[in-house]
């Protein structure tokens, strides 16, 4: 689900668009579960995903990049400037 890389981490993410509230909501099926208000139209959900992850992890939005799955619910996201331990703590994930 979370893999350390040089300068950051790669995170497998599963998004739930059109949710009642936006935010990280634990893990599901081996991926970080992120609920989003936005609909998956014209990149709105992807933009909100970047905002939610940046805010949760305390990094600037430019440090968060979707590297795979832009058009699906399962995505792979690179976050620069954080460690695997910091992500687990910020998202309240078990070790």
NORHUSUL-V134425 format. One record per residue. N is the residue number from 1. RES is the residue in three letters. D_LAST is the distance of its C-alpha to the last C-alpha in Angstrom with 2 decimals. Layout:
n	res	d_last
N	RES	D_LAST
N	RES	D_LAST
//
This chain:
n	res	d_last
1	UNK	11.27
2	UNK	10.68
3	UNK	12.73
4	UNK	13.95
5	UNK	17.73
6	UNK	20.51
7	UNK	20.50
8	UNK	17.60
9	UNK	15.25
10	UNK	16.04
11	UNK	14.46
12	UNK	15.57
13	UNK	16.93
14	UNK	18.87
15	UNK	21.46
16	UNK	23.56
17	UNK	26.84
18	UNK	29.37
19	UNK	26.89
20	UNK	28.18
21	UNK	25.70
22	UNK	23.78
23	UNK	20.17
24	UNK	16.54
25	UNK	15.91
26	UNK	12.37
27	UNK	11.94
28	UNK	14.67
29	UNK	15.73
30	UNK	12.99
31	UNK	13.72
32	UNK	13.23
33	UNK	16.04
34	UNK	18.55
35	UNK	21.73
36	UNK	24.87
37	UNK	28.37
38	UNK	30.12
39	UNK	31.66
40	UNK	31.08
41	UNK	34.50
42	UNK	35.56
43	UNK	32.11
44	UNK	31.59
45	UNK	28.21
46	UNK	27.00
47	UNK	28.31
48	UNK	26.59
49	UNK	23.24
50	UNK	23.67
51	UNK	24.65
52	UNK	21.78
53	UNK	19.08
54	UNK	21.11
55	UNK	21.49
56	UNK	17.90
57	UNK	16.75
58	UNK	19.95
59	UNK	21.53
60	UNK	25.00
61	UNK	25.60
62	UNK	27.00
63	UNK	23.59
64	UNK	22.33
65	UNK	23.90
66	UNK	23.83
67	UNK	24.31
68	UNK	24.59
69	UNK	25.39
70	UNK	27.50
71	UNK	29.50
72	UNK	26.93
73	UNK	24.20
74	UNK	21.62
75	UNK	21.26
76	UNK	19.70
77	UNK	19.46
78	UNK	19.59
79	UNK	18.73
80	UNK	20.39
81	UNK	19.75
82	UNK	16.02
83	UNK	13.07
84	UNK	9.79
85	UNK	8.27
86	UNK	11.13
87	UNK	10.60
88	UNK	7.15
89	UNK	9.05
90	UNK	12.22
91	UNK	11.27
92	UNK	9.42
93	UNK	6.54
94	UNK	3.81
95	UNK	0.00
//
